[in-house]
Amino acid sequence: VLFGRETPERGIEKGLLEQAHGGIVYFDEVADMPLGTQSKILRVLTEQQFARVGGNDKVRVDLRVISSTTRNLSTEIAAGRFRQELYDRLNVVPIAVPPLEERREDIPELALHFIENFNRTQGLPLRQISDEAQALMQTIAWPGNVRQLRNVVERVLIMGDDGPIDARELPGQSESPVDDGRIVLSGGLATLPLRDARELFEREYLLTQINRFGGNISRTATFVGMERSALHRKLKSLGVTTTSKSGARVAHLEGDEDDESLEEAL
């Protein structure tokens, strides 16, 4: 209960806002907050006081508020689902938190952090991550971002043994795409002429590798076995460019716009 309550039977029960007096309160997924609750929170932030449910006395509070959302609040405001006034009160120091796909170089370090945490809190094996598994973790899609990575690491630790984590233990890797030395082509790629298929493969491969190394062209060139200048020429011919976003460099096709909303901490 945010605001607490007062009843003849139980007396005063302090709510979360009152308990956080002099400290910080965090609203996770603030866009999910009902409009009625938004109005009450806005009043608390404006007046720094509120009345408990069932009570008449005003309770004064001194709070710092941190909130987060994975939604685009401008869109929510336009749709009438979020109050503009509350957004303005919360949006003092906005921080855009980039998705994992824009900080792929951080994925192995985050995975090791989760392994150590699960070992300390649940007694799960303190496993290392093989080079192949690290490379795969940096290339597969993570639509659920850090929460998804955390869940995958936990599942691998529960289901696996004590040895290094192997790439085959990761989601969707139970069947290898290589059979007797042959790579199994997807249906779409197999229907293209050689020139188009090669260009498509090179484009997707280099996009993946550049983002895996955080936009670092030199590290990418070393891994793929090309001279840096040759890689630059290849990227230009394929229409691949890099731009700075959320503190990291991200590779994309020229003219592409990323419309995905970022998680915002307000």
C-alpha positions as CSV (number, residue, x, y, z in Angstrom):
1,V,0.0,0.0,0.0
2,L,1.5,3.3,-1.1
3,F,-0.4,5.7,1.2
4,G,-1.0,3.5,4.3
5,R,-4.3,3.3,6.1
6,E,-6.0,4.2,9.4
7,T,-8.7,1.9,10.9
8,P,-10.2,1.8,14.4
9,E,-9.3,-1.9,14.7
10,R,-5.6,-1.7,13.6
11,G,-4.8,1.9,14.1
12,I,-2.2,3.5,11.8
13,E,-0.4,1.4,9.2
14,K,2.3,3.3,7.4
15,G,2.5,2.9,3.6
16,L,5.5,2.7,1.4
17,L,5.7,6.5,0.8
18,E,5.7,7.2,4.6
19,Q,8.3,4.5,5.2
20,A,10.5,6.0,2.5
21,H,10.5,9.5,4.2
22,G,14.0,10.9,4.0
23,G,15.1,8.4,1.5
24,I,14.3,7.1,-2.0
25,V,11.3,5.4,-3.5
26,Y,11.5,3.5,-6.8
27,F,8.6,3.0,-9.2
28,D,9.3,0.1,-11.6
29,E,7.4,0.2,-14.9
30,V,5.8,3.5,-14.1
31,A,3.8,3.4,-17.3
32,D,1.7,0.5,-15.9
33,M,0.5,2.8,-13.1
34,P,-3.3,3.5,-13.4
35,L,-4.3,7.0,-14.2
36,G,-6.0,7.5,-10.7
37,T,-2.8,6.5,-9.0
38,Q,-0.8,8.7,-11.3
39,S,-2.9,11.7,-10.1
40,K,-2.3,10.8,-6.5
41,I,1.5,10.4,-7.0
42,L,1.6,13.8,-8.8
43,R,-0.2,15.4,-5.9
44,V,2.4,13.9,-3.4
45,L,5.3,15.1,-5.5
46,T,3.8,18.6,-5.8
47,E,2.6,19.1,-2.3
48,Q,4.9,16.7,-0.5
49,Q,2.1,15.5,1.7
50,F,-0.9,13.1,1.6
51,A,-3.6,11.6,3.8
52,R,-3.7,7.9,4.7
53,V,-6.6,5.8,3.5
54,G,-9.4,6.2,6.0
55,G,-7.6,9.2,7.7
56,N,-7.8,12.9,7.6
57,D,-4.5,14.1,9.0
58,K,-1.9,15.2,6.4
59,V,1.4,13.2,6.4
60,R,4.4,15.2,5.2
61,V,7.2,13.4,3.4
62,D,10.6,14.3,1.9
63,L,11.3,11.8,-0.9
64,R,13.6,11.3,-3.9
65,V,11.8,9.4,-6.7
66,I,13.4,7.1,-9.3
67,S,11.1,5.5,-11.9
68,S,11.7,3.4,-14.9
69,T,9.7,2.1,-18.0
70,T,10.3,0.1,-21.1
71,R,7.6,2.0,-22.9
72,N,7.8,5.2,-24.9
73,L,6.2,7.7,-22.6
74,S,5.6,10.2,-25.3
75,T,3.4,7.6,-27.1
76,E,1.6,6.8,-23.8
77,I,0.9,10.5,-23.2
78,A,-0.5,10.9,-26.7
79,A,-2.7,7.9,-26.2
80,G,-4.0,9.4,-22.9
81,R,-2.5,6.6,-20.8
82,F,0.0,8.7,-19.0
83,R,-0.3,12.1,-17.4
84,Q,1.9,14.8,-19.0
85,E,2.2,16.6,-15.7
86,L,3.5,13.5,-13.9
87,Y,6.0,13.0,-16.8
88,D,7.2,16.5,-16.4
89,R,7.7,16.0,-12.7
90,L,9.6,12.8,-13.1
91,N,11.7,13.8,-16.2
92,V,14.3,15.8,-14.3
93,V,17.4,13.6,-15.0
94,P,16.5,11.2,-17.8
95,I,18.8,8.3,-18.4
96,A,18.4,6.1,-21.5
97,V,19.4,2.5,-20.7
98,P,20.5,0.8,-24.0
99,P,19.3,-2.7,-24.8
100,L,21.8,-5.6,-24.9
101,E,21.9,-5.5,-28.7
102,E,23.7,-2.1,-28.4
103,R,26.1,-3.2,-25.7
104,R,27.0,-6.7,-26.8
105,E,30.6,-6.4,-25.6
106,D,29.1,-6.3,-22.0
107,I,27.3,-9.6,-22.3
108,P,30.1,-12.0,-21.1
109,E,30.8,-9.8,-18.2
110,L,27.2,-9.6,-17.2
111,A,26.9,-13.4,-17.6
112,L,29.9,-13.9,-15.3
113,H,28.3,-11.5,-12.8
114,F,25.1,-13.6,-12.7
115,I,27.1,-16.8,-12.4
116,E,28.9,-15.5,-9.3
117,N,25.6,-14.2,-7.9
118,F,23.8,-17.5,-8.3
119,N,26.8,-19.3,-6.8
120,R,26.8,-17.0,-3.8
121,T,23.0,-16.9,-3.2
122,Q,21.8,-20.4,-4.5
123,G,25.0,-22.5,-4.4
124,L,24.9,-23.1,-8.1
125,P,28.1,-24.2,-9.8
126,L,30.7,-21.4,-10.3
127,R,31.3,-22.2,-14.0
128,Q,33.4,-20.5,-16.6
129,I,32.2,-19.6,-20.1
130,S,33.9,-21.1,-23.2
131,D,35.1,-18.8,-25.9
132,E,32.5,-20.3,-28.3
133,A,29.7,-19.7,-25.8
134,Q,30.8,-16.1,-25.2
135,A,30.9,-15.4,-29.0
136,L,27.4,-17.0,-29.4
137,M,26.0,-15.0,-26.5
138,Q,27.2,-11.8,-28.1
139,T,25.5,-12.7,-31.4
140,I,22.0,-14.2,-30.5
141,A,19.0,-11.9,-30.0
142,W,18.1,-10.8,-26.5
143,P,14.6,-9.2,-26.7
144,G,14.2,-9.6,-23.0
145,N,17.5,-7.8,-22.4
146,V,19.2,-8.3,-19.0
147,R,16.3,-10.2,-17.4
148,Q,16.4,-12.8,-20.3
149,L,20.2,-13.2,-20.0
150,R,19.9,-13.7,-16.2
151,N,17.2,-16.4,-16.7
152,V,19.2,-18.2,-19.4
153,V,22.3,-18.2,-17.2
154,E,20.3,-19.6,-14.3
155,R,18.8,-22.3,-16.4
156,V,22.2,-23.3,-17.8
157,L,23.7,-23.6,-14.3
158,I,20.7,-25.7,-13.0
159,M,20.7,-28.0,-16.0
160,G,24.4,-28.3,-16.7
161,D,27.5,-29.7,-14.9
162,D,30.5,-28.1,-13.4
163,G,32.6,-27.7,-16.5
164,P,32.8,-24.5,-18.7
165,I,29.5,-23.5,-20.3
166,D,29.4,-24.8,-23.9
167,A,27.7,-23.1,-26.8
168,R,25.4,-26.1,-27.2
169,E,23.9,-25.3,-23.8
170,L,22.5,-22.0,-25.0
171,P,18.9,-21.5,-26.3
172,G,18.3,-22.9,-29.7
173,Q,21.7,-24.5,-30.0
174,S,20.8,-28.1,-29.2
175,E,21.1,-28.9,-32.9
176,S,24.2,-27.8,-34.6
177,P,23.8,-25.9,-38.0
178,V,26.9,-27.9,-39.2
179,D,26.4,-31.5,-40.4
180,D,29.4,-33.5,-41.5
181,G,31.3,-30.3,-42.3
182,R,28.4,-28.8,-44.2
183,I,26.5,-25.7,-43.2
184,V,22.7,-26.1,-43.4
185,L,21.3,-23.1,-45.3
186,S,18.1,-21.4,-44.4
187,G,15.3,-21.7,-47.1
188,G,15.5,-18.0,-47.9
189,L,19.2,-18.0,-48.5
190,A,19.2,-21.1,-50.5
191,T,16.8,-19.6,-53.1
192,L,19.1,-16.6,-53.9
193,P,21.7,-16.4,-56.6
194,L,25.3,-16.9,-55.4
195,R,26.2,-13.2,-55.6
196,D,23.1,-12.0,-53.7
197,A,23.4,-14.8,-51.1
198,R,27.1,-13.9,-50.5
199,E,26.3,-10.2,-50.2
200,L,23.5,-10.9,-47.7
201,F,25.7,-13.3,-45.7
202,E,28.6,-10.8,-45.6
203,R,26.3,-8.0,-44.5
204,E,24.7,-9.9,-41.7
205,Y,27.9,-11.5,-40.6
206,L,29.8,-8.2,-40.4
207,L,26.9,-6.4,-38.7
208,T,26.8,-9.1,-36.1
209,Q,30.6,-9.0,-35.5
210,I,30.8,-5.2,-35.3
211,N,28.0,-5.0,-32.8
212,R,29.6,-7.9,-30.9
213,F,32.7,-5.8,-30.4
214,G,30.9,-2.7,-29.5
215,G,31.5,-1.0,-32.9
216,N,35.3,-1.4,-32.6
217,I,36.5,-1.8,-36.2
218,S,40.0,-2.7,-35.3
219,R,38.9,-5.6,-33.0
220,T,36.4,-6.7,-35.6
221,A,39.0,-6.7,-38.4
222,T,41.4,-8.8,-36.2
223,F,38.7,-11.4,-35.5
224,V,37.4,-11.7,-39.1
225,G,41.0,-11.8,-40.5
226,M,40.9,-8.6,-42.6
227,E,43.0,-5.5,-42.8
228,R,41.3,-2.6,-41.2
229,S,41.3,-0.6,-44.4
230,A,39.9,-3.6,-46.4
231,L,37.2,-4.0,-43.8
232,H,36.3,-0.3,-44.2
233,R,36.0,-0.7,-47.9
234,K,33.9,-3.8,-47.6
235,L,31.5,-2.1,-45.1
236,K,31.1,0.8,-47.5
237,S,30.3,-1.5,-50.4
238,L,27.7,-3.3,-48.3
239,G,26.1,-0.1,-47.0
240,V,27.0,-0.8,-43.4
241,T,27.8,2.2,-41.2
242,T,28.3,2.8,-37.5
243,T,26.9,5.6,-35.3
244,S,27.3,6.5,-31.6
245,K,24.2,5.6,-29.6
246,S,23.7,5.4,-25.8
247,G,27.4,5.7,-25.2
248,A,28.4,2.9,-27.6
249,R,28.9,2.5,-31.4
250,V,26.3,0.5,-33.2
251,A,26.4,-0.9,-36.7
252,H,23.4,-0.7,-39.0
253,L,22.5,-0.3,-42.6
254,E,22.6,3.2,-44.1
255,G,19.3,4.9,-43.7
256,D,17.9,2.5,-41.1
257,E,16.2,4.1,-38.1
258,D,15.9,2.3,-34.8
259,D,12.3,2.7,-33.7
260,E,12.5,0.5,-30.6
261,S,11.9,2.3,-27.4
262,L,14.6,2.3,-24.8
263,E,14.2,1.7,-21.2
264,E,14.2,5.1,-19.4
265,A,15.1,5.8,-15.9
266,L,13.5,9.0,-14.9
